Amino acid sequence: MATSSCSLLLALVLAVAVMSPLVLAYDPNSLQDFCVADYTSNVFVNGWACKDPSKVTSADFSFSGFHIPGDTSNFAGSNSTLADIHVLPGLNTAGISLARLDVAPFGLNPPHTHPRGTEMLTVVEGELYVGFITTQGKLFGKVIKPGGAFVYPKGLVHFAFNLTPRPAWGVVGLSSQNPGLIRVADSIFGASPAVNDEVLAKAFRINQGTVQMIKEKFGAKM
Ligand SMILES: *[C@@H]1O[C@H](CO)[C@@H](O)[C@H](O)[C@H]1NC(C)=O
């Protein structure tokens, strides 16, 4: 091979090598086996301080409840049972959490976002019409049946709707120990203290009477 094409090849290999960390991004390596959350610590870190490893037990890594359907007798007709860092201390620094989602016939898991986690849903029973909206305002939606799965990219507004007269449920994985939850309508119309009527009227292009009517539905503290 000519020297020039050799150096061209070398340059190409180097360019790919330099770019690969951007493509193959992953959580930082843990520096120890685990860092079980110490809920009693007064040390404030990003996450929770580690519990004394000699006091860690199997219970710190276990959760039970995914076999029990969540109560869907609420206005939306859905319920999530979430095992995140708040109930499962062994998840601290692990970058993962799990949930069970139950959706009643014609129920809805209303539009919401998880600011810190990508989500993946698999349907176990029933059918769900799932979708998310990109930052460009494009909707990606699909009906998912048992055994099927769908990804909701991190931070994007998404929902799950049961279009059928049968209950549906599924299992959800999230790429954060503390994915966070912002329900779009609740956060805007149910904030406490309440967001000014003028702000919401202008933002939603409706009159202030309509704003107050919606606020009442979300139990805003006036
Ligand atoms: C979800 O289900 C749990 C357990 O059945 C219940 O305690 C909780 O109130 C339900 N949440 C909603 C919003 O209905």
The ligand as an SDF file (V2000), in Angstrom:
LIG
                    3D

 14 14  0  0  0  0  0  0  0  0999 V2000
  -52.3030    3.7080   43.1460 C   0  0  0  0  0  0  0  0  0  0  0  0
  -52.4610    2.4630   43.7650 O   0  0  0  0  0  0  0  0  0  0  0  0
  -52.0450    2.4440   45.1200 C   0  0  0  0  0  0  0  0  0  0  0  0
  -52.1600    1.0120   45.6050 C   0  0  0  0  0  0  0  0  0  0  0  0
  -53.3240    0.3820   45.1270 O   0  0  0  0  0  0  0  0  0  0  0  0
  -52.9060    3.4130   45.9140 C   0  0  0  0  0  0  0  0  0  0  0  0
  -52.4840    3.4430   47.2650 O   0  0  0  0  0  0  0  0  0  0  0  0
  -52.7870    4.8040   45.3130 C   0  0  0  0  0  0  0  0  0  0  0  0
  -53.6450    5.7120   45.9740 O   0  0  0  0  0  0  0  0  0  0  0  0
  -53.1370    4.7690   43.8400 C   0  0  0  0  0  0  0  0  0  0  0  0
  -52.8690    6.0790   43.2570 N   0  0  0  0  0  0  0  0  0  0  0  0
  -53.7890    6.7390   42.5370 C   0  0  0  0  0  0  0  0  0  0  0  0
  -53.3630    8.0410   41.9450 C   0  0  0  0  0  0  0  0  0  0  0  0
  -54.9270    6.3300   42.3640 O   0  0  0  0  0  0  0  0  0  0  0  0
  1  2  1  0
  1 10  1  0
  2  3  1  0
  3  4  1  0
  3  6  1  0
  4  5  1  0
  6  7  1  0
  6  8  1  0
  8  9  1  0
  8 10  1  0
 10 11  1  0
 11 12  1  0
 12 13  1  0
 12 14  2  0
M  END
$$$$
